[in-house]
Amino acid sequence: SSGAGRVLLGSPTQNQPEKIEKQRDVDVWASASKSFPGTLQMNVTCSPEAGGDGSGSLGLCGQMRRSNGCARFLSDASIPMEHIEELRGMLSWLIREAWGAGAGPPSVVDLHGETISYKEQFVNLTELMDFKSLKFTPKQVEAYGAVRRLLRLQVAEFFGLEPEDLQHDMTFFSHINGSKTARTLHDEYWHSHIDTEQYGTFAFTSLLYLTSQDEDFHGGEFVFEAAG
């Protein structure tokens, strides 16, 4: 479950072969109806395989896996609300300007990759903005940069690393409109997903919610399938 400003951080964990089919089959670790003043931590067993090309287990970032020090963290209100609101407004604006973006439920905006979902494909975001004479505002740029820096600092603090030892691999926004029908396999966002298999260079994943469950959306629980 999620609330705006809630951050989930994790390192690769042991895979669980059994797929969890229903919400009632899981224990709630952190409910959206509760606010947590401190940081929640759950230590878990590291996956024996790095996944992908294996680079996520190399160097300083891979020392968690090598020492079986994988963990999950949850932090509430760790990002200033003005940044959350700015990014939420920016994402909604880009989705509107892309004529509703993806044809299916999920739409993805990748600022560094310069892509945005459009119908059943990705289009170049820079070319779209040039075509429609759009520009990011200084407040949007400031909020985006500040949030990236804050998340990087949190990952470093939680896992005992120096911030400068972390590299940003990928940052993107996901917008899910559950009223749309899935058109392609990639639209079926409810399937199991392992970042180290999808993106081989990942050592840590940080997930920031820009909206709150039961206030801005219903359903959409985040489920860790690995029991630890």
C-alpha positions in Angstrom: 0.0 0.0 0.0 1.2 3.5 -0.6 0.9 7.2 0.3 2.3 10.2 -1.4 5.9 10.8 -0.4 6.4 7.2 0.7 9.6 5.7 -0.5 10.4 1.9 -0.9 14.0 1.0 -1.2 15.3 -2.5 -1.8 18.2 -4.7 -2.9 17.8 -8.0 -4.9 16.3 -10.8 -2.9 15.8 -14.5 -3.1 13.2 -15.4 -5.7 10.0 -17.2 -4.6 8.7 -19.8 -7.2 5.1 -19.6 -6.0 3.2 -16.7 -7.5 0.9 -14.8 -5.1 -2.5 -14.7 -6.7 -4.6 -12.8 -4.3 -4.2 -9.9 -1.9 -5.4 -12.0 1.0 -2.5 -14.3 0.6 0.0 -11.7 1.8 0.8 -10.0 5.1 0.6 -6.2 5.1 3.9 -4.8 6.0 3.0 -1.1 5.8 -0.6 0.1 5.3 -1.4 3.3 3.4 -3.8 4.1 6.2 -0.9 4.5 8.6 1.9 7.0 8.8 5.3 5.8 10.0 7.5 8.5 11.7 10.6 6.4 11.4 12.1 4.1 8.8 10.9 0.5 8.6 13.5 -2.1 7.8 13.2 -5.8 6.8 16.3 -7.9 6.3 16.0 -10.5 3.6 18.0 -13.3 2.0 19.9 -12.2 -1.1 19.2 -13.9 -4.4 22.1 -16.2 -5.2 22.1 -15.0 -8.8 22.8 -11.3 -9.7 20.4 -11.4 -12.7 20.8 -9.7 -16.0 24.4 -9.3 -17.0 25.6 -9.7 -13.4 27.1 -6.2 -13.2 24.7 -5.3 -10.4 26.7 -7.5 -8.0 30.1 -5.9 -8.8 31.9 -3.1 -7.0 30.8 -1.3 -3.9 27.1 -1.5 -4.9 27.4 -5.3 -5.0 28.8 -5.7 -1.5 25.3 -6.1 0.0 24.7 -9.2 -2.1 28.2 -10.6 -1.5 27.7 -10.3 2.3 24.0 -11.4 2.2 23.1 -8.0 3.5 20.0 -7.4 1.4 17.1 -5.5 2.9 14.0 -3.5 2.3 13.3 0.0 3.7 10.2 2.1 3.9 10.3 5.8 4.7 7.3 8.1 4.9 7.4 11.9 4.3 11.0 11.7 3.3 10.5 13.9 0.3 9.1 17.4 0.8 5.5 17.6 -0.3 6.1 20.6 -2.6 8.4 18.4 -4.7 5.8 15.6 -4.8 3.1 18.0 -5.9 5.4 19.6 -8.5 6.4 16.2 -10.0 2.8 14.9 -9.9 1.6 18.0 -11.8 4.5 17.6 -14.3 3.6 14.0 -15.0 -0.1 14.7 -15.5 0.8 17.6 -17.8 3.0 15.4 -20.0 0.4 12.7 -20.2 -2.2 15.2 -21.3 0.2 16.8 -23.9 0.9 13.3 -25.3 -2.8 12.9 -26.0 -3.4 10.5 -23.2 0.0 8.7 -23.7 -0.2 4.9 -23.8 -3.1 3.0 -25.3 -3.1 0.6 -22.3 -3.2 1.2 -18.6 0.5 2.0 -18.0 2.3 5.1 -19.5 6.0 5.6 -19.0 7.9 8.9 -19.1 11.7 8.6 -19.2 13.3 12.0 -19.1 16.9 10.7 -19.6 15.9 8.4 -22.3 13.8 11.2 -23.9 10.8 8.9 -24.3 7.1 8.9 -23.5 4.4 6.3 -24.2 2.1 7.1 -27.1 -0.6 4.6 -28.0 1.3 1.2 -28.4 4.8 2.6 -28.7 7.3 5.1 -27.4 8.0 8.4 -29.1 10.8 10.9 -28.6 9.8 13.3 -25.8 12.1 16.1 -26.9 10.6 16.1 -30.4 7.1 16.0 -29.0 7.8 19.0 -26.8 9.4 20.9 -29.7 6.4 20.1 -31.9 4.0 21.5 -29.3 6.3 24.3 -28.1 6.5 23.0 -24.6 9.2 23.7 -22.0 9.8 22.4 -18.5 9.5 25.1 -15.8 12.3 26.0 -13.5 10.3 24.6 -10.6 9.8 21.3 -12.4 13.6 21.0 -13.1 14.4 22.0 -9.5 12.0 19.4 -8.0 13.2 16.6 -10.2 16.9 17.2 -9.4 16.2 17.6 -5.7 14.2 14.4 -5.5 16.9 12.4 -7.3 19.5 13.7 -4.9 17.4 13.0 -1.8 16.7 9.4 -3.0 20.4 8.8 -3.7 21.3 10.1 -0.2 18.7 7.7 1.4 20.0 4.7 -0.5 23.5 5.5 0.6 22.5 6.0 4.3 20.3 2.9 4.5 22.9 0.6 3.0 26.0 2.2 4.5 27.5 3.6 1.3 29.0 6.9 0.3 26.6 8.9 -2.0 29.3 9.5 -4.6 29.8 5.7 -4.9 26.3 5.3 -6.3 25.5 5.8 -10.0 22.1 6.7 -11.3 21.2 3.9 -13.8 17.7 4.9 -14.7 14.9 7.1 -13.5 11.4 7.1 -15.0 7.8 7.8 -14.1 5.0 5.3 -14.4 1.4 6.4 -14.7 -1.3 3.7 -14.5 -4.9 4.3 -15.7 -6.7 1.2 -14.5 -9.8 2.1 -16.6 -7.9 1.3 -19.8 -7.8 -2.2 -21.3 -4.4 -3.9 -21.8 -3.4 -3.9 -25.5 0.0 -5.6 -25.3 1.9 -7.9 -22.9 3.8 -4.9 -21.6 0.4 -3.3 -20.6 -0.2 -6.2 -18.1 1.5 -4.4 -15.3 0.3 -6.9 -12.7 2.8 -9.6 -13.6 5.8 -10.5 -11.4 8.7 -8.2 -12.0 12.4 -8.6 -11.0 14.5 -5.5 -11.6 17.8 -7.3 -11.8 16.5 -9.4 -14.6 14.7 -6.5 -16.4 17.7 -4.2 -15.9 20.9 -6.1 -15.3 22.9 -3.3 -13.9 20.6 -2.6 -11.0 21.9 -3.1 -7.5 19.2 -1.0 -5.7 15.7 0.1 -6.5 14.0 3.1 -5.1 10.2 3.6 -5.6 8.6 6.9 -4.8 4.8 7.3 -4.7 3.4 10.6 -5.9 -0.1 9.7 -5.0 -1.9 8.1 -2.0 -4.0 5.0 -2.0 -7.7 5.4 -1.3 -7.3 9.2 -1.8 -6.0 9.3 -5.4 -6.5 5.7 -6.5 -7.8 2.4 -5.3 -6.2 -1.0 -5.5 -2.6 -1.1 -6.8 -1.0 -2.7 -3.8 2.8 -3.2 -4.0 3.6 -6.9 -3.2 7.0 -8.4 -2.4 6.8 -12.0 -3.5 10.0 -13.1 -1.9 9.4 -14.2 1.7 13.0 -13.5 2.6 
